[in-house]
Amino acid sequence: MSTGEQVVDSPAGWVAEHINRYVETDGADGHEWQPGVFTLLLTTRGRRSGQLRRTALIYGRDGDAYVIVASQGGDPRHPAWYLNLLTEPEVQVQVGADRFTARARTATGQERGRLWRTMAGIWPAYDDYQAKTDREIPVVLLERV
């Protein structure tokens, strides 16, 4: 991903505001979204448009990897950012002031189950989201390259 390209932020107004504060303050305002709930910024390349797309997501850790959940609030469809990283798994990540390139991969089997429990411990609503949809909500690992 080229660093000189324009990045399009989430179309959701409150998310775009969160991203703006996060970027302007190197995460000082926004990294801890709610008490004990931390967020990162994920930038993917649009699978159809080719544009860089950025969103803010709750994260957990698994060793050196960052863990995110493609819940979209239990919507029956996967979020666009998840579909984008399936096409192009090289992504940009910002955690606080730390910016880096990562490779995304979807957890499967026992690993997914273990990571799901970790993430539902951070944000219990994930269990409610899963109950709302027939799709298995993906759990994604972001591994620094």
GROMACS elastic network, one bead per residue, 0.5 to 0.9 nm:
[ bonds ]
;  ai    aj funct       b0    kb
    1     4     6  0.88452   500
    1     5     6  0.81544   500
    1    44     6  0.88270   500
    1    45     6  0.79765   500
    1    52     6  0.82355   500
    1    90     6  0.79568   500
    1    91     6  0.76309   500
    1    92     6  0.77398   500
    1   101     6  0.86249   500
    2     5     6  0.58077   500
    3     6     6  0.82777   500
    5    51     6  0.82749   500
    5    52     6  0.74131   500
    6    51     6  0.77951   500
    6    52     6  0.69185   500
    7    43     6  0.79589   500
    7    51     6  0.70561   500
    7    53     6  0.56912   500
    7    54     6  0.66326   500
    8    11     6  0.83764   500
    8    51     6  0.72553   500
    8    52     6  0.60691   500
    8    54     6  0.61333   500
    8    55     6  0.89521   500
    9    12     6  0.85495   500
    9    15     6  0.81840   500
    9    16     6  0.57825   500
    9    19     6  0.74068   500
    9    20     6  0.85989   500
    9    43     6  0.87971   500
    9    52     6  0.85469   500
    9    53     6  0.58202   500
    9    55     6  0.61611   500
   10    13     6  0.75123   500
   10    14     6  0.89186   500
   10    15     6  0.61881   500
   10    16     6  0.54015   500
   10    19     6  0.83072   500
   10    53     6  0.71637   500
   10    54     6  0.60777   500
   10    55     6  0.53530   500
   10    56     6  0.81470   500
   11    14     6  0.88343   500
   11    15     6  0.76238   500
   11    16     6  0.66942   500
   12    15     6  0.53532   500
   12    16     6  0.61382   500
   12    17     6  0.87063   500
   13    16     6  0.51363   500
   13    17     6  0.62226   500
   13    18     6  0.86337   500
   14    17     6  0.50693   500
   14    18     6  0.61651   500
   14    19     6  0.86592   500
   15    19     6  0.61402   500
   15    20     6  0.85633   500
   15    55     6  0.71637   500
   15    56     6  0.67402   500
   16    19     6  0.50489   500
   16    20     6  0.61155   500
   16    21     6  0.87113   500
   16    54     6  0.88819   500
   16    55     6  0.76843   500
   16    56     6  0.84072   500
   17    20     6  0.50727   500
   17    21     6  0.63053   500
   17    22     6  0.85306   500
   18    21     6  0.53249   500
   18    22     6  0.60929   500
   18    23     6  0.86730   500
   18    29     6  0.83033   500
   18    30     6  0.62889   500
   18    33     6  0.87047   500
   18    56     6  0.75467   500
   19    23     6  0.60560   500
   19    24     6  0.84748   500
   19    27     6  0.89789   500
   19    30     6  0.75851   500
   19    41     6  0.72511   500
   19    54     6  0.81658   500
   19    55     6  0.70578   500
   19    56     6  0.63512   500
   20    23     6  0.53018   500
   20    24     6  0.60701   500
   20    25     6  0.85713   500
   21    24     6  0.51952   500
   21    25     6  0.60824   500
   21    26     6  0.82980   500
   21    27     6  0.75365   500
   21    28     6  0.84725   500
   21    29     6  0.59413   500
   21    30     6  0.65330   500
   22    25     6  0.54553   500
   22    26     6  0.57737   500
   22    28     6  0.67907   500
   22    29     6  0.54652   500
   22    31     6  0.67402   500
   22    40     6  0.88719   500
   22    41     6  0.82921   500
   22    96     6  0.76837   500
   22    97     6  0.89452   500
   23    26     6  0.51743   500
   23    27     6  0.62865   500
   23    28     6  0.89515   500
   23    29     6  0.86465   500
   23    30     6  0.87080   500
   23    41     6  0.87220   500
   23    94     6  0.86059   500
   23    96     6  0.86612   500
   23    97     6  0.83448   500
   24    27     6  0.76846   500
   24    28     6  0.87886   500
   24    29     6  0.84247   500
   25    28     6  0.52462   500
   25    29     6  0.59652   500
   25    30     6  0.83418   500
   25    96     6  0.86161   500
   25    97     6  0.81331   500
   26    29     6  0.76451   500
   26    30     6  0.87703   500
   26    31     6  0.85307   500
   26    94     6  0.85465   500
   26    95     6  0.84365   500
   26    96     6  0.55309   500
   26    98     6  0.79647   500
   27    30     6  0.53775   500
   27    32     6  0.81264   500
   27    39     6  0.88887   500
   27    40     6  0.84373   500
   27    94     6  0.83021   500
   27    95     6  0.70439   500
   27    97     6  0.57836   500
   27    98     6  0.88260   500
   28    31     6  0.62404   500
   28    32     6  0.80836   500
   28    96     6  0.66577   500
   28    97     6  0.79914   500
   29    32     6  0.74072   500
   29    33     6  0.81355   500
   29    96     6  0.88674   500
   30    33     6  0.51844   500
   30    34     6  0.86614   500
   30    38     6  0.79759   500
   30    39     6  0.70819   500
   30    40     6  0.86269   500
   30    96     6  0.82218   500
   31    34     6  0.89008   500
   31    37     6  0.83955   500
   31    38     6  0.53623   500
   31    39     6  0.50959   500
   31    40     6  0.65608   500
   31    41     6  0.89663   500
   31    95     6  0.70791   500
   31    96     6  0.56372   500
   32    35     6  0.65700   500
   32    36     6  0.67356   500
   32    37     6  0.57369   500
   32    39     6  0.63126   500
   32    96     6  0.89480   500
   33    36     6  0.79724   500
   33    37     6  0.57676   500
   33    38     6  0.55550   500
   33    39     6  0.62690   500
   33    58     6  0.82478   500
   34    37     6  0.50851   500
   34    38     6  0.71304   500
   35    38     6  0.81142   500
   36   122     6  0.77788   500
   37    58     6  0.68022   500
   37    59     6  0.78809   500
   37    60     6  0.88109   500
   37   122     6  0.65484   500
   37   123     6  0.74710   500
   38    57     6  0.82840   500
   38    58     6  0.56863   500
   38    59     6  0.61421   500
   38    60     6  0.77980   500
   38    95     6  0.89658   500
   38   122     6  0.89471   500
   39    56     6  0.62446   500
   39    57     6  0.51555   500
   39    59     6  0.55925   500
   39    60     6  0.86903   500
   39    95     6  0.73259   500
   39    96     6  0.84622   500
   40    55     6  0.83688   500
   40    56     6  0.56407   500
   40    57     6  0.55390   500
   40    58     6  0.64936   500
   40    59     6  0.65374   500
   40    93     6  0.69222   500
   40    94     6  0.56678   500
   40    96     6  0.71784   500
   41    54     6  0.66089   500
   41    55     6  0.56272   500
   41    57     6  0.63774   500
   41    58     6  0.89806   500
   41    92     6  0.81120   500
   41    93     6  0.56122   500
   41    94     6  0.50105   500
   41    95     6  0.66745   500
   41    96     6  0.87878   500
   42    53     6  0.80741   500
   42    54     6  0.54705   500
   42    55     6  0.54657   500
   42    56     6  0.62679   500
   42    57     6  0.72499   500
   42    81     6  0.83313   500
   42    91     6  0.70270   500
   42    92     6  0.59457   500
   42    94     6  0.67504   500
   43    52     6  0.63258   500
   43    53     6  0.52914   500
   43    55     6  0.66177   500
   43    56     6  0.89585   500
   43    81     6  0.80848   500
   43    91     6  0.57571   500
   43    93     6  0.63102   500
   43    94     6  0.85861   500
   44    47     6  0.87399   500
   44    51     6  0.82919   500
   44    52     6  0.56483   500
   44    53     6  0.52798   500
   44    54     6  0.64989   500
   44    55     6  0.87397   500
   44    81     6  0.63249   500
   44    82     6  0.85530   500
   44    84     6  0.61800   500
   44    85     6  0.61851   500
   44    88     6  0.75892   500
   44    89     6  0.80664   500
   44    90     6  0.76070   500
   44    91     6  0.52199   500
   44    92     6  0.67897   500
   45    48     6  0.87240   500
   45    49     6  0.80404   500
   45    50     6  0.55843   500
   45    51     6  0.55467   500
   45    53     6  0.59899   500
   45    54     6  0.88309   500
   45    81     6  0.82911   500
   45    84     6  0.61256   500
   45    85     6  0.73683   500
   45    87     6  0.86057   500
   45    88     6  0.68394   500
   45    89     6  0.89883   500
   45    90     6  0.85862   500
   45    91     6  0.75530   500
   46    49     6  0.51851   500
   46    51     6  0.51613   500
   46    52     6  0.60907   500
   46    53     6  0.64142   500
   46    80     6  0.81071   500
   46    81     6  0.77530   500
   46    83     6  0.85910   500
   46    84     6  0.54596   500
   46    85     6  0.84405   500
   46    87     6  0.86997   500
   46    88     6  0.85999   500
   47    50     6  0.58762   500
   47    51     6  0.82324   500
   47    80     6  0.88131   500
   47    83     6  0.74492   500
   47    84     6  0.50608   500
   47    85     6  0.81223   500
   47    86     6  0.87454   500
   47    87     6  0.62219   500
   47    88     6  0.75169   500
   48    51     6  0.82834   500
   48    84     6  0.85256   500
   49    52     6  0.86277   500
   53    81     6  0.75475   500
   54    81     6  0.81371   500
   54    92     6  0.88645   500
   55    81     6  0.78485   500
   57    68     6  0.67973   500
   57    69     6  0.79780   500
   58    67     6  0.84987   500
   58    68     6  0.63790   500
   58    69     6  0.77354   500
   58   119     6  0.87281   500
   58   122     6  0.85361   500
   58   123     6  0.80712   500
   59    66     6  0.63934   500
   59    67     6  0.53513   500
   59    69     6  0.77478   500
   59   119     6  0.75367   500
   59   122     6  0.83469   500
   60    65     6  0.85791   500
   60    66     6  0.58241   500
   60    68     6  0.66889   500
   60   115     6  0.87321   500
   60   118     6  0.73993   500
   60   119     6  0.62797   500
   60   122     6  0.74346   500
   61    64     6  0.69380   500
   61    65     6  0.58202   500
   61    67     6  0.55703   500
   61    68     6  0.88294   500
   61   115     6  0.89979   500
   61   118     6  0.86437   500
   61   119     6  0.89494   500
   61   141     6  0.87842   500
   62    65     6  0.51931   500
   62    66     6  0.62725   500
   62    67     6  0.67447   500
   62   115     6  0.78521   500
   62   118     6  0.89710   500
   62   141     6  0.81785   500
   63    66     6  0.80516   500
   64   142     6  0.89797   500
   64   143     6  0.71702   500
   64   144     6  0.78996   500
   65   141     6  0.60680   500
   65   142     6  0.54965   500
   65   144     6  0.70646   500
   66   140     6  0.82256   500
   66   141     6  0.56665   500
   66   142     6  0.50384   500
   66   143     6  0.67473   500
   66   144     6  0.86720   500
   67   115     6  0.76590   500
   67   119     6  0.78095   500
   67   139     6  0.69755   500
   67   140     6  0.56475   500
   67   142     6  0.62727   500
   68   119     6  0.77658   500
   68   138     6  0.86228   500
   68   139     6  0.59498   500
   68   140     6  0.52692   500
   68   141     6  0.65803   500
   68   142     6  0.78612   500
   69    72     6  0.85195   500
   69   116     6  0.81665   500
   69   119     6  0.76256   500
   69   126     6  0.82604   500
   69   137     6  0.71612   500
   69   138     6  0.59941   500
   69   140     6  0.60954   500
   69   141     6  0.89479   500
   70    73     6  0.86755   500
   70    78     6  0.66215   500
   70    79     6  0.63003   500
   70    81     6  0.82240   500
   70    82     6  0.63472   500
   70   137     6  0.59718   500
   70   138     6  0.53133   500
   70   139     6  0.63414   500
   70   140     6  0.74549   500
   71    74     6  0.55067   500
   71    75     6  0.72317   500
   71    78     6  0.72672   500
   71    79     6  0.73505   500
   71   126     6  0.69835   500
   71   129     6  0.66276   500
   71   130     6  0.75416   500
   71   137     6  0.56079   500
   71   138     6  0.72254   500
   71   139     6  0.85763   500
   72    75     6  0.55204   500
   72    76     6  0.85118   500
   72    77     6  0.78533   500
   72    78     6  0.68296   500
   72    79     6  0.57207   500
   72   129     6  0.80043   500
   72   137     6  0.87568   500
   73   125     6  0.84027   500
   73   126     6  0.76770   500
   73   128     6  0.84809   500
   73   129     6  0.53194   500
   73   130     6  0.83839   500
   73   132     6  0.84671   500
   74    77     6  0.82565   500
   74    78     6  0.89405   500
   74   126     6  0.80092   500
   74   128     6  0.75835   500
   74   130     6  0.57340   500
   74   131     6  0.75011   500
   74   132     6  0.53566   500
   74   133     6  0.54342   500
   74   134     6  0.88642   500
   74   135     6  0.86034   500
   74   137     6  0.78620   500
   75    78     6  0.72411   500
   75    79     6  0.83306   500
   75   129     6  0.77204   500
   75   132     6  0.74684   500
   75   133     6  0.63756   500
   75   135     6  0.87766   500
   76   132     6  0.81708   500
   76   133     6  0.54384   500
   76   134     6  0.68381   500
   76   135     6  0.64008   500
   77    80     6  0.87529   500
   77   133     6  0.87769   500
   77   135     6  0.77411   500
   78    81     6  0.83106   500
   78    82     6  0.65077   500
   78    83     6  0.68512   500
   78   135     6  0.84005   500
   78   137     6  0.77528   500
   78   138     6  0.83578   500
   79    82     6  0.54671   500
   79    83     6  0.66828   500
   79    84     6  0.88201   500
   80    83     6  0.51115   500
   80    84     6  0.60628   500
   80    85     6  0.87340   500
   81    85     6  0.63415   500
   81    86     6  0.87684   500
   82    85     6  0.52759   500
   82    86     6  0.63690   500
   82    87     6  0.89249   500
   82   138     6  0.84224   500
   82   140     6  0.86140   500
   83    86     6  0.51719   500
   83    87     6  0.66771   500
   83    88     6  0.88319   500
   84    87     6  0.53344   500
   84    88     6  0.61779   500
   84    89     6  0.77966   500
   85    90     6  0.71189   500
   85    91     6  0.72348   500
   85   103     6  0.88540   500
   85   104     6  0.67698   500
   85   105     6  0.83553   500
   86    89     6  0.58111   500
   86   104     6  0.81735   500
   86   105     6  0.80782   500
   86   106     6  0.86440   500
   88    91     6  0.75926   500
   88   103     6  0.89434   500
   88   104     6  0.86504   500
   89   102     6  0.80837   500
   89   103     6  0.54000   500
   89   105     6  0.70291   500
   90   101     6  0.69356   500
   90   102     6  0.58144   500
   90   104     6  0.64496   500
   90   145     6  0.88204   500
   91   100     6  0.85547   500
   91   101     6  0.57666   500
   91   102     6  0.53465   500
   91   103     6  0.61373   500
   91   104     6  0.69976   500
   91   142     6  0.83413   500
   92    99     6  0.72605   500
   92   100     6  0.58208   500
   92   102     6  0.60801   500
   92   103     6  0.86339   500
   93    98     6  0.80798   500
   93    99     6  0.56604   500
   93   100     6  0.54179   500
   93   101     6  0.61555   500
   93   102     6  0.67774   500
   93   142     6  0.83847   500
   93   144     6  0.88385   500
   94    97     6  0.66936   500
   94    98     6  0.55092   500
   94   100     6  0.65203   500
   94   101     6  0.89064   500
   95    98     6  0.51989   500
   95    99     6  0.65169   500
   95   100     6  0.86423   500
   96    99     6  0.80153   500
  100   144     6  0.69175   500
  100   145     6  0.79486   500
  101   143     6  0.84382   500
  101   144     6  0.59906   500
  101   145     6  0.58954   500
  102   142     6  0.56523   500
  102   143     6  0.50687   500
  102   145     6  0.51387   500
  103   141     6  0.80689   500
  103   142     6  0.56123   500
  103   143     6  0.52445   500
  103   144     6  0.64063   500
  103   145     6  0.65143   500
  104   140     6  0.64861   500
  104   141     6  0.56161   500
  104   143     6  0.64149   500
  104   144     6  0.89206   500
  105   139     6  0.85921   500
  105   140     6  0.55756   500
  105   141     6  0.54027   500
  105   142     6  0.67358   500
  105   143     6  0.81626   500
  106   112     6  0.81383   500
  106   138     6  0.64752   500
  106   139     6  0.58334   500
  106   141     6  0.62852   500
  107   110     6  0.84980   500
  107   111     6  0.59371   500
  107   113     6  0.85586   500
  107   115     6  0.80238   500
  107   138     6  0.72602   500
  107   139     6  0.56263   500
  107   140     6  0.57946   500
  107   141     6  0.67865   500
  108   111     6  0.57636   500
  108   113     6  0.77579   500
  108   138     6  0.84522   500
  108   139     6  0.80875   500
  109   112     6  0.54156   500
  109   113     6  0.65125   500
  109   114     6  0.88772   500
  110   114     6  0.61334   500
  110   115     6  0.85267   500
  111   114     6  0.52060   500
  111   115     6  0.61222   500
  111   116     6  0.84218   500
  112   115     6  0.51221   500
  112   116     6  0.58257   500
  112   117     6  0.85808   500
  112   138     6  0.80235   500
  112   139     6  0.62613   500
  112   140     6  0.85494   500
  113   116     6  0.50601   500
  113   117     6  0.63669   500
  113   118     6  0.87580   500
  113   139     6  0.89450   500
  114   117     6  0.53787   500
  114   118     6  0.65004   500
  114   119     6  0.89168   500
  115   119     6  0.61583   500
  115   120     6  0.85088   500
  115   139     6  0.71513   500
  116   119     6  0.51416   500
  116   120     6  0.59911   500
  116   121     6  0.84256   500
  116   126     6  0.84687   500
  116   127     6  0.88509   500
  116   138     6  0.88999   500
  116   139     6  0.67496   500
  117   120     6  0.51182   500
  117   121     6  0.61008   500
  117   122     6  0.87797   500
  118   121     6  0.51607   500
  118   122     6  0.66616   500
  118   123     6  0.89272   500
  119   122     6  0.50357   500
  119   123     6  0.61165   500
  119   124     6  0.77260   500
  119   126     6  0.76247   500
  119   139     6  0.87445   500
  120   125     6  0.69677   500
  120   126     6  0.55126   500
  120   127     6  0.63821   500
  121   124     6  0.57021   500
  121   126     6  0.89622   500
  123   126     6  0.61131   500
  123   127     6  0.85719   500
  124   127     6  0.59982   500
  124   128     6  0.75227   500
  125   128     6  0.50030   500
  125   129     6  0.62155   500
  125   130     6  0.86787   500
  126   130     6  0.61999   500
  126   131     6  0.86533   500
  126   137     6  0.89283   500
  127   130     6  0.51422   500
  127   131     6  0.63174   500
  127   132     6  0.88544   500
  128   131     6  0.50841   500
  128   132     6  0.64388   500
  129   132     6  0.51914   500
  129   133     6  0.68657   500
  129   137     6  0.84439   500
  130   133     6  0.55988   500
  130   134     6  0.76450   500
  130   135     6  0.77840   500
  130   136     6  0.71349   500
  130   137     6  0.64547   500
  131   134     6  0.77111   500
  133   136     6  0.77488   500
  133   137     6  0.83528   500
  134   137     6  0.88013   500
  135   138     6  0.87493   500
